[in-house]
Amino acid sequence: MGIIGLPLTVQITLPDQLAQEAASAGLLSPVRLEKRLRDQLKDQRVDELFSEMDRMADVDTPATMSPEEVAQEIAIMRAERRAKNAS
């Protein structure tokens, strides 16, 4: 769909021989072009997903805190908040 929701017409320029071969193989039909574009977009999204997953895997994550460490951090934050509110 085009910008306002209408079908979009695309014009391409190809060398004559390539255009003839592609047309003979049925590659220039709207149905085949749409399928190829959708497949290409899907492949691109998958590639981007794996790239992001690789990037995320390279990030150093902090060590997992034990429940006791979490409780201690919460107690510290609460004490800091009480001290700040008391001022």
N, C-alpha and C positions, 0 to 999 in steps of 0.2 A: 504494500500500500504506500502511496505517496504521502506527502506531507499532510494533506487534508483527508486522507483515508481512501483516496482513489488509486486504482492501479497505476504503477509507474512504468513508463516506457523507457527502455534503455537502448541506445544505439551504440554499436561497437564497430571498430574498423579492424579488419583482419586481412592478411595477405590472401589473394585470390585462391591459391591452392589449399591453404589451411581452411578457408571458409567452405570450399567445395567438399573437402574431405569431412569436415565436421558436420556439414549439412547431410551428406550421404550417410554418415553414421548416426544421424538423428540427434546429434548433440546440441543442435541449435533450437530444438523445439522448446516452447515455453515450459512444458512439464519437466523436461530433462534439465533445463537451466535452473529452474526452481529447486529441483531435487539436489543438484550439484551445489548450489549456493547454501541450501539448508545444511547439507552434509559438511560443507567447508566451515560454516559458522559453528556447528556442533563440535567439530574437531578443534577449532580455535578455542572455544570455551573450555574444552577438556584440557588442552595444553595450558591455558591460563590457570586453571584450577590446580594442575600439578605443579606449575611454577610457584604458585602461592603456597602450596603445601611444602615444597622444598624450602622456600624462604622461611616459613614458619618453623620448620624443623631445625633450621640453622640458628634460630634465636635461642639464646641461653635463658632457660627458665629457672626461677629460683627454686631451691629445694622445697619440697612439700613440708609444711609445718605440721607438727603433731597437734592433737587436740589440746594438749597442755600448753603448747607454745601459743596457740591461737587464744586460749583463755587468758594467758599472761599478757598478750598484746592488747586484748580488749580491756583488761584491768588497768593497764598503763594509760590507754586512751581515755578511759572514764575518769581516772584520777587527774589527768591533765585537763579535761573538760571541767571537772568540779573546781579545780584550782583556778582556772580561767574565769569561771562564772562567779567565784567567790570574790574576785578582785573588784 
